[in-house]
Amino acid sequence: MRNIFFVVLIATAGAPAAAQPARPPAAAGGGSSELAAGKRVFDAQCAWCHGNDGDGGIGPNLHGKLTHATDLKSIVEIVTGGLPGGDMPSFRSPLTEQNIRRVAAYVQSLSRSPRRPAPGNVQHGQAVYDANGCASCHTVDGRGGILGPPLSNVGAQRGAPYLREALLKPEAAHPSGYLVVRAVTGSGEVRGIRISEDVFWVTIRDARGLHTLQKSAVTALERQPDASLMPSYATRIAAGDLDDLIAYLSTLRSAK
């Protein structure tokens, strides 16, 4: 009897352990607690520009392929050093190295989830864009006017909340590099976008084209930093058409 018990004990000891449920792989940059910490940093420091949950605003939507980063290391570099041209400031000062890594890991997790489309009918939104003459001032994939900012990649650069504000309150969503100026000369008035200016000359673009004016011939030169040449569409199109137009603009993510 003792021998039988000994054999059973040896066999049991040598048997493989029962299979345990597989654990999900840890998220890049840390586990769920680290991502939760990264989200808290994001909500406090980044959501103002990139929107709640990274859906976009003044800054780009962070879901799907990122425009300036390819991996965790490059995200850390952008958070630390910012982007050239002032598109994004450096967060080296307000954030610790640990929190920079946390928020970078959270941003990387956002980039691995698909973009959530803006509500609205994209096809009808394109028809609204065409019907309202938007192409007279804006370029999409090389077609259209050049008085306003190009829109070929606006869906990657800006989120739906920013696009809505730009359509309803264009003066509040003033893009950099599009300063409105008004120049008065003996032959009339020119109001448009300042292209260049030095001590002697100012070049302005309006709907008629370029105007290079000698400052000695300009009797008044007014810079209007809070103005926009774009009209408000708050009362020009219906609410449903506005949603569709924003949905269409959100799909414009060409690198052209």
Backbone torsions as a table, in degrees:
resi	resn	phi	psi	omega
1	MET	NA	-43.3	178.7
2	ARG	-61.5	-37.6	-179.8
3	ASN	-66.2	-39.6	179.7
4	ILE	-63.0	-43.3	180.0
5	PHE	-62.9	-39.1	180.0
6	PHE	-64.7	-40.4	178.8
7	VAL	-64.9	-43.3	179.1
8	VAL	-63.0	-39.9	-179.4
9	LEU	-64.5	-42.7	178.9
10	ILE	-63.8	-42.4	-178.8
11	ALA	-64.4	-40.2	-179.9
12	THR	-66.8	-40.9	-179.2
13	ALA	-65.0	-30.8	-178.1
14	GLY	-87.7	-7.5	-177.6
15	ALA	-75.1	146.5	178.7
16	PRO	-66.5	146.6	179.8
17	ALA	-67.0	153.6	178.3
18	ALA	-60.7	140.6	-177.0
19	ALA	-63.2	134.5	177.8
20	GLN	-99.6	148.6	177.7
21	PRO	-58.3	136.7	-178.6
22	ALA	-69.9	137.1	177.5
23	ARG	-83.2	142.8	176.7
24	PRO	-65.5	146.7	178.6
25	PRO	-61.8	144.6	179.2
26	ALA	-66.8	142.8	179.2
27	ALA	-69.0	151.4	178.4
28	ALA	-58.3	132.8	177.8
29	GLY	84.4	3.2	178.1
30	GLY	136.9	176.1	-179.0
31	GLY	-83.7	-165.7	-175.4
32	SER	-64.1	-32.9	179.7
33	SER	-67.1	-36.4	177.8
34	GLU	-68.8	-39.7	177.6
35	LEU	-66.1	-37.3	177.2
36	ALA	-64.2	-39.2	176.5
37	ALA	-65.7	-38.9	177.6
38	GLY	-64.0	-37.4	178.1
39	LYS	-65.2	-38.0	179.0
40	ARG	-64.2	-40.6	176.9
41	VAL	-65.0	-43.4	179.6
42	PHE	-59.8	-46.7	-178.4
43	ASP	-61.1	-34.5	-177.3
44	ALA	-81.6	-34.2	-170.6
45	GLN	-113.4	-26.8	-167.9
46	CYS	-114.6	-25.3	-173.7
47	ALA	-65.6	-23.9	179.3
48	TRP	-57.0	-39.3	-179.8
49	CYS	-97.3	-39.8	-172.4
50	HIS	-95.5	0.5	175.9
51	GLY	82.1	158.9	175.7
52	ASN	-61.2	134.4	-179.0
53	ASP	61.5	19.5	175.5
54	GLY	71.9	23.2	-177.4
55	ASP	-80.2	-4.3	174.9
56	GLY	101.3	154.3	178.0
57	GLY	-166.7	-115.4	171.6
58	ILE	-64.9	-39.5	175.3
59	GLY	-91.9	168.2	-174.6
60	PRO	-71.6	159.2	169.7
61	ASN	-63.8	133.3	-174.9
62	LEU	-101.4	5.9	176.1
63	HIS	-86.4	144.1	-178.8
64	GLY	80.4	-164.7	-176.3
65	LYS	-61.6	128.3	179.4
66	LEU	-81.3	147.5	-176.4
67	THR	-74.8	-41.1	-171.6
68	HIS	-110.9	-6.0	-176.0
69	ALA	-129.5	149.4	-179.6
70	THR	-120.6	-20.5	-178.7
71	ASP	-152.6	-179.7	-176.4
72	LEU	-60.9	-40.5	-178.2
73	LYS	-61.0	-44.6	-178.8
74	SER	-70.5	-30.2	175.1
75	ILE	-65.7	-43.8	177.5
76	VAL	-58.9	-42.9	-179.2
77	GLU	-63.2	-38.8	-180.0
78	ILE	-70.1	-43.5	177.8
79	VAL	-62.2	-38.6	-177.6
80	THR	-73.7	-46.9	-172.1
81	GLY	-105.1	-8.5	-177.1
82	GLY	75.4	-168.2	179.7
83	LEU	-121.4	148.6	179.2
84	PRO	-64.3	150.8	179.0
85	GLY	85.4	0.8	177.8
86	GLY	78.3	11.9	178.9
87	ASP	-64.0	-30.1	176.0
88	MET	-146.7	129.9	-179.2
89	PRO	-77.3	165.7	173.4
90	SER	-77.0	140.6	176.0
91	PHE	-111.5	24.0	179.5
92	ARG	-61.9	-38.0	-174.7
93	SER	-76.6	-52.0	-175.4
94	PRO	-74.0	-20.2	-174.6
95	LEU	-111.2	143.1	172.2
96	THR	-76.7	164.6	178.3
97	GLU	-59.8	-38.7	179.8
98	GLN	-63.5	-43.5	-179.7
99	ASN	-71.4	-29.5	174.1
100	ILE	-63.8	-43.8	177.8
101	ARG	-64.7	-38.5	-179.6
102	ARG	-64.6	-48.2	-177.7
103	VAL	-68.7	-32.5	177.1
104	ALA	-65.1	-40.6	177.7
105	ALA	-64.5	-38.0	178.3
106	TYR	-66.6	-42.5	177.4
107	VAL	-61.9	-40.0	177.8
108	GLN	-63.0	-37.2	177.8
109	SER	-65.3	-35.5	176.3
110	LEU	-64.7	-40.3	-176.6
111	SER	-66.5	-17.6	-180.0
112	ARG	-88.6	-1.4	176.0
113	SER	-109.3	146.0	-175.7
114	PRO	-68.2	154.4	174.5
115	ARG	-64.9	138.9	175.8
116	ARG	-88.9	119.1	-175.8
117	PRO	-64.9	145.8	175.4
118	ALA	-67.7	141.7	-179.5
119	PRO	-65.3	137.6	178.9
120	GLY	139.2	168.2	-179.1
121	ASN	-95.3	111.2	-174.6
122	VAL	-63.3	-44.5	-177.7
123	GLN	-62.4	-43.6	178.3
124	HIS	-68.8	-33.4	177.2
125	GLY	-61.2	-37.7	176.2
126	GLN	-66.1	-37.5	176.9
127	ALA	-65.2	-37.8	176.9
128	VAL	-64.1	-41.6	177.6
129	TYR	-58.1	-46.8	-179.0
130	ASP	-68.2	-42.2	-175.7
131	ALA	-66.6	-28.0	-177.9
132	ASN	-94.5	9.7	174.2
133	GLY	67.8	26.9	-178.7
134	CYS	-62.1	-29.9	-178.4
135	ALA	-69.8	-12.1	178.0
136	SER	-70.5	-22.1	-179.7
137	CYS	-118.1	-23.0	-173.1
138	HIS	-119.1	147.1	179.6
139	THR	-104.2	135.3	171.1
140	VAL	-127.2	117.0	-179.4
141	ASP	51.7	45.1	174.1
142	GLY	84.0	1.4	-178.8
143	ARG	-119.2	127.8	177.7
144	GLY	129.3	-173.3	-178.3
145	GLY	-86.5	173.5	-175.9
146	ILE	-124.2	11.8	179.4
147	LEU	-70.1	-39.4	178.4
148	GLY	-100.9	175.7	-179.1
149	PRO	-62.5	146.5	174.4
150	PRO	-67.3	146.9	-174.5
151	LEU	-116.7	7.4	-175.4
152	SER	-57.6	-31.7	-176.3
153	ASN	-121.9	20.2	-173.2
154	VAL	-65.4	-28.8	179.8
155	GLY	-67.4	-27.5	176.4
156	ALA	-86.3	-26.8	-176.4
157	GLN	-88.0	-28.0	-174.6
158	ARG	-134.7	149.3	177.7
159	GLY	-92.1	170.5	-178.0
160	ALA	-59.1	-39.3	178.3
161	PRO	-60.7	-39.9	178.5
162	TYR	-65.9	-43.2	-179.7
163	LEU	-61.3	-39.5	178.7
164	ARG	-63.8	-45.8	-179.9
165	GLU	-64.2	-38.0	-179.8
166	ALA	-63.5	-30.8	179.4
167	LEU	-82.6	-34.1	-177.4
168	LEU	-89.5	-38.7	-178.7
169	LYS	-133.1	71.7	-174.0
170	PRO	-59.4	-29.3	179.6
171	GLU	-69.7	-25.0	179.5
172	ALA	-80.6	-26.6	-179.1
173	ALA	-106.0	46.8	-173.1
174	HIS	-68.1	119.5	179.3
175	PRO	-75.6	145.8	178.6
176	SER	-67.2	148.0	179.7
177	GLY	85.2	5.5	-179.4
178	TYR	-126.0	54.5	178.8
179	LEU	-71.8	127.7	177.7
180	VAL	-85.2	130.9	176.3
181	VAL	-129.7	154.4	178.2
182	ARG	-127.4	122.3	-179.8
183	ALA	-118.7	134.6	178.9
184	VAL	-114.5	127.9	176.9
185	THR	-124.2	178.4	179.0
186	GLY	-64.7	-21.2	-178.2
187	SER	-100.5	1.5	178.8
188	GLY	145.1	-158.6	-175.2
189	GLU	-125.7	141.3	174.5
190	VAL	-125.2	126.0	176.7
191	ARG	-129.2	122.6	-178.1
192	GLY	-171.3	-156.1	-178.4
193	ILE	-92.0	130.3	177.8
194	ARG	-73.2	121.8	178.2
195	ILE	-91.1	-42.6	177.8
196	SER	-157.7	159.5	178.2
197	GLU	-158.6	135.9	171.4
198	ASP	-135.4	-162.6	-175.7
199	VAL	-64.4	-33.4	-170.8
200	PHE	-107.5	-25.9	-171.4
201	TRP	-133.0	154.7	170.8
202	VAL	-138.0	133.6	178.6
203	THR	-112.8	127.5	-176.0
204	ILE	-125.9	138.3	174.7
205	ARG	-109.7	128.9	171.2
206	ASP	-127.5	-168.5	-176.6
207	ALA	-62.7	-21.0	-179.3
208	ARG	-87.0	-18.3	-179.2
209	GLY	134.6	-154.0	-178.0
210	LEU	-92.7	142.9	176.9
211	HIS	-131.2	113.8	176.1
212	THR	-102.2	114.3	-172.3
213	LEU	-114.0	136.0	174.1
214	GLN	-80.6	126.9	-172.9
215	LYS	-63.0	-26.5	178.6
216	SER	-66.1	-20.2	178.6
217	ALA	-97.8	-1.4	-179.3
218	VAL	-94.7	122.2	-179.2
219	THR	-86.0	-22.2	177.0
220	ALA	-152.0	134.9	177.3
221	LEU	-132.1	108.6	-175.5
222	GLU	-111.0	123.0	175.7
223	ARG	-94.8	131.0	-173.8
224	GLN	-121.5	79.0	-174.2
225	PRO	-64.9	-21.5	-179.1
226	ASP	-100.2	10.2	-178.1
227	ALA	-102.5	163.4	176.1
228	SER	-143.3	144.2	175.5
229	LEU	-79.7	-13.4	-177.9
230	MET	-84.0	131.3	178.4
231	PRO	-76.0	158.4	174.4
232	SER	-77.2	140.6	178.0
233	TYR	-103.9	17.2	-179.0
234	ALA	-59.2	-36.0	-179.2
235	THR	-116.6	3.5	-176.6
236	ARG	-88.5	-30.4	180.0
237	ILE	-132.3	155.4	-179.1
238	ALA	-69.7	158.9	-177.2
239	ALA	-59.0	-41.2	179.2
240	GLY	-65.2	-39.2	177.4
241	ASP	-65.8	-35.1	177.9
242	LEU	-63.3	-44.5	177.7
243	ASP	-59.9	-43.1	-179.3
244	ASP	-66.3	-39.5	179.0
245	LEU	-63.8	-42.4	178.0
246	ILE	-64.7	-39.9	177.7
247	ALA	-61.0	-40.8	178.3
248	TYR	-65.8	-48.3	-179.2
249	LEU	-61.2	-32.9	-179.8
250	SER	-67.3	-19.2	179.9
251	THR	-87.6	-7.4	-176.3
252	LEU	-81.4	100.1	-176.3
253	ARG	-135.2	37.9	178.7
254	SER	-78.8	149.2	176.2
255	ALA	-84.3	-1.7	-177.2
256	LYS	-70.1	NA	NA
